[in-house]
Amino acid sequence: MKINRFDTVIHAPNRLQICAFLAPLEEAEFQVLRAELGVSDSVLSKHIKQLEEVGYLKQRKSKMNGRQRTWACLTRKGRKAFACHVEELKRLVDPANQSRLDD
């Protein structure tokens, strides 16, 4: 039996961008993520929460110069899920697989 590695939690465009941005990094500050995605604080918070609820992302908060700062990082589970999702996307768009999809 084939396991479907397509992850609907990750696949939403903003969550896919979050995972792709964080994958090569240890962590990124919330403001940097927000600027990279070009979304509002509330939109980013919503997507971070969804990734956090399934264990793909963790947040770290601390005070810096009197301001609360938030950093996000992918968990080991999140990195693995993202890698599997990317591999599944590659498999789906692989020209060698197109003939099987057309049947």
C-alpha positions, 0 to 999 in steps of 0.5 A: 500500500502506497502512503500519500506524502502529499501534506494538505497542512503544508500545501496551502501557499502561505504555509508552503512558503513558511516551510520553504523559507525556514527549511534551510535556517535554524530559525527566523524572526516573525518580522522577517517571515512577515516581510518575506511572505508579504502578509499581515501579522494576523495572517502570518500568526494564523498560518504559524498556529496551524503549523504549530498545532500539528507539531511542524513548527515551534515559536520562541519568544524573548524580550530584546531592547524592551520589546517582545520578539518572536522567532519560528523554527521548523521541528524535526517532524516539520522538516521531515514532512516538508521534505516528503511533501516536496518529493511528492510534488516532484513526483506529481510533476515528473514527466515520466509519471504523466503518462500514468496520470493520464490513464 
